[in-house]
Amino acid sequence: MTRFLALLFTACLLASCSTAFKQKWRTALKAGPKPGVEGAWQGTWVSAANGHHGNLRCVVGPVKHAQGDHEFHYHATWKGLIGGAYRADHRVQAAKKSWTFTGEHDMPKWAGGRYTYGGTIKGDSFSACYHCAKDKGTFQMQRVK
């Protein structure tokens, strides 16, 4: 029963984050594409551990400070039925004609615990890997124009 309540609580939390994500998504679409990493991105995620996959959208916010952190607000679906949103700060560094980023965020232990991310944005392509105690996989997205 405790596990069910924890799952229900997490689902409610992710659903409330989804509402905030939808608002950011609409705002990013109205603003249109931006140079660099900011703006709306969409594509897919896939787990290398179990083959699960789904749609993925992300709104990358403006730089927060001189160290280069941006908020990446993700919304992922699983099996086309379940969706949820979460935010993670990623440190972005400029490279030649591209940007690299790293970051992490904590999820409940049953969901894998600490997730770490690393990726590259080059032009209109976003490619990243994620890893946690229970899963690892990739994100592939394109800038929404």
N, C-alpha and C positions, 0 to 999 in steps of 0.2 A: 504494500500500500504506500509506503514511504517513497519508493522509486516512482510509482505512478504519480504521486503528488509533485515530486520534483520535476518529472517530465511535463506535467500540466503547467506548472509554474514557469518553466523555461519556454514552453510554447506560447504562453501568454506574453512573456517578456519579449520574445522575438516578434510576435505579432504587433506589439506596441511600437517596437523599433521599425517595423515595416511601414507603419503610418508615417513616421518621420522620414523614412527613406523615400516614400512616394512623393512627399512634398519637395524634398531636395531634388529628386529626379525631374519633376516637372519644371522646377526653377532652372536646373542645368540645361534642359532641352530648350527652354525659352531663350536662354543666354547664348546658345549655340556653341560651336567648337571654340576652344581657346588654344593658344600655343602652349607647348610644354605638356605637363602631365594633367593639368586641371580639366575638369569637365566630366561628361557622361561617357561611359564605356559599357559595351555589352558583348556577351559571348557565352562561353560554357566553362564548366569545371568538370574534371574527371578524377576519380580516385584510382591510383595505381595499386592500392592495397586490395580493393574489392570490386572494382569496375563500376561502382556507383557513379552517376553523373547527373548533370542538370544545367539549367540556364543560370547565368550569372550576370548581374549588372553592378556597376560601381560608379559612384560619384566621388571624384577626387577634388577636395577643397583647396583653397589657396594655402600658400606656405604660411606656417604658424610663427616661425622665428628663424634666426640666422643659421641654425643647425640644419635647416631644410626639411623639417617634419611637415607632413600634410596629413589631414584626416582622409582615410579611404573608407567610404561608407558602402558596404557591400549588401546586396540582396541576392540570395541563392535559392534555387528550388531543387527539390529532390523528388524524383518519380512523378513530376508534374502535379503533385498534390500538396506537398508540404513546402512552405517557403518561410524564410526568415531573414532578418537583416541584422547586421552587426557593424560596429565601427572599430577601426584599428589605425593607430598612427604609424606611418611608415616614413623612414628617413630616406629622402630622395637626394641623389647626387647626380649632377650633370656630367656626362661623358661626351665624347665626340658624336654629335648628331643623335644622341640618345640620353636616356636617364636610367639609372639603376636605383633600386629601392630595397630596403630591408625593413622588417617590422615583426611584431608579435602581439598577441593578445591572449587573454585567459578565458577559457570556456569551462563549464563544469567538468569535473574529473571523468564522469561517465561519458562525456562527449569528446574526450581526448585531452583535456587539460590545456596546457599551453601550446598554441599554434605559432609557428614561425613562418615567415614569408621571405622570399627573395625573388626579384624579377627585373625585367627590363621593359622600358617603353621606348620604342623607336618609331618615329613618325606617328602613324595611326594604329600601330599594333602594340598590344599589351600582352606580355608573356610572363608567367610567374609559376613558382613551385611553392607548395605548402607542406608542412610536416608537423605531426603531433604524435603523441604516444600510441594512438590507435589508427592513424591514417597518414597517408601522404598522397600527393597528387599535383595536378597542374591546373592553371587558369589560362585561357586564351580568350582575349577580347579585342574588339576593334572600337575605335572612337566613333561615337554617334554624331552624325552630321546633320 
